[in-house]
Amino acid sequence: NEEETKRILQQVRRDCARKDMAIESLHGEFIEAKRQHSEHQQHEEAKASRMREGAMRANMLQTEMLQKEQSLRRVEAQVNLMQTQLAVNKNSSACLSHHMIKRIDSGLD
C-alpha cells in the first residue's frame, strides 16, 4: 500500500510539474501577446498623430493659399484702378492737347 501511495504521489508530482510548465508557457505567451498589443497600439497612436499633423498642415496650407488669393485680388484691383487712372489721364492729356492746339490755331488766325 505504501508503494502504491508513493507511485500515486510521484504521478501527482509529475502532473503538477507538467501543469506548472503549461502555466509558465501560457504566461510567456500572454506576456508576448501583451507586448505585441502594446506595440500595435503605439503604432496606431503614432499613425493617428501623423494623420492629425497632416490634416493640420493641409488646413494651414489652405489658409495660406486663401490669403495669397485675397492678396492677389487686391493687387489685381489696384492694377485695374491704376490702368483706369492712366486711361483717364491719357484722355485728359489728349483733350488738353487738342484744346491747346485749338487755342494756338485760333491765336494764329
C-alpha positions in Angstrom: 0.0 0.0 0.0 2.9 2.4 0.7 4.3 1.6 -2.7 1.0 2.5 -4.3 0.9 5.8 -2.3 4.5 6.6 -3.5 3.6 5.8 -7.1 0.4 8.0 -6.9 2.4 10.8 -5.2 5.0 10.6 -8.0 2.3 10.7 -10.6 0.7 13.7 -8.9 4.1 15.5 -8.8 4.7 14.8 -12.5 1.1 16.1 -13.3 1.8 19.2 -11.2 5.2 19.7 -12.9 3.5 19.4 -16.4 0.8 21.8 -15.3 3.4 24.2 -13.9 5.3 24.1 -17.2 2.0 24.6 -19.2 1.2 27.6 -16.9 4.7 29.0 -17.5 4.3 28.6 -21.2 0.8 30.2 -21.2 2.2 33.1 -19.1 5.0 33.6 -21.6 2.5 33.6 -24.4 0.4 36.1 -22.5 3.4 38.4 -21.9 4.3 38.2 -25.6 0.7 38.9 -26.7 0.5 41.8 -24.3 3.8 43.2 -25.7 2.6 42.9 -29.3 -0.7 44.6 -28.4 1.2 47.4 -26.8 3.4 47.8 -29.9 0.4 47.7 -32.2 -1.4 50.3 -30.0 1.7 52.6 -30.1 1.9 52.2 -33.9 -1.8 53.1 -34.2 -1.4 56.1 -32.0 1.6 57.3 -34.0 -0.3 56.8 -37.2 -3.3 58.8 -35.8 -0.9 61.5 -34.7 0.7 61.7 -38.1 -2.8 61.9 -39.7 -3.7 64.8 -37.3 -0.4 66.6 -38.1 -1.1 66.1 -41.8 -4.6 67.5 -41.5 -3.4 70.5 -39.6 -0.7 71.1 -42.2 -3.3 70.8 -45.0 -5.5 73.3 -43.2 -2.6 75.7 -42.7 -1.6 75.4 -46.4 -5.2 76.0 -47.5 -5.4 79.1 -45.2 -2.1 80.3 -46.7 -3.5 79.8 -50.2 -6.7 81.7 -49.5 -4.7 84.6 -48.0 -2.5 84.6 -51.2 -5.6 84.6 -53.4 -7.0 87.5 -51.5 -3.7 89.4 -51.7 -3.6 88.7 -55.5 -7.2 90.0 -55.9 -6.2 93.2 -54.0 -3.2 93.6 -56.3 -5.4 93.0 -59.4 -7.9 95.6 -58.1 -5.0 98.1 -57.6 -3.7 97.4 -61.1 -7.2 97.8 -62.6 -7.5 101.1 -60.8 -4.1 102.3 -61.9 -5.0 101.3 -65.5 -8.2 103.2 -65.3 -6.4 106.3 -63.9 -3.8 106.0 -66.6 -6.5 105.8 -69.3 -8.3 108.8 -67.7 -5.0 110.7 -67.6 -4.2 109.9 -71.2 -7.7 111.0 -72.2 -7.4 114.2 -70.2 -4.0 114.8 -71.7 -5.3 114.2 -75.2 -8.2 116.6 -74.6 -5.9 119.2 -73.1 -3.5 118.9 -76.1 -6.4 119.2 -78.5 -7.7 122.2 -76.6 -4.2 123.8 -76.6 -3.8 123.2 -80.3 -7.2 124.8 -81.0 -6.2 127.8 -78.9 -2.9 128.1 -80.7 -4.6 127.7 -84.1 -7.2 130.3 -83.2 -4.5 132.6 -82.0 -2.7 132.4 -85.3 -5.8 133.4 -87.2 
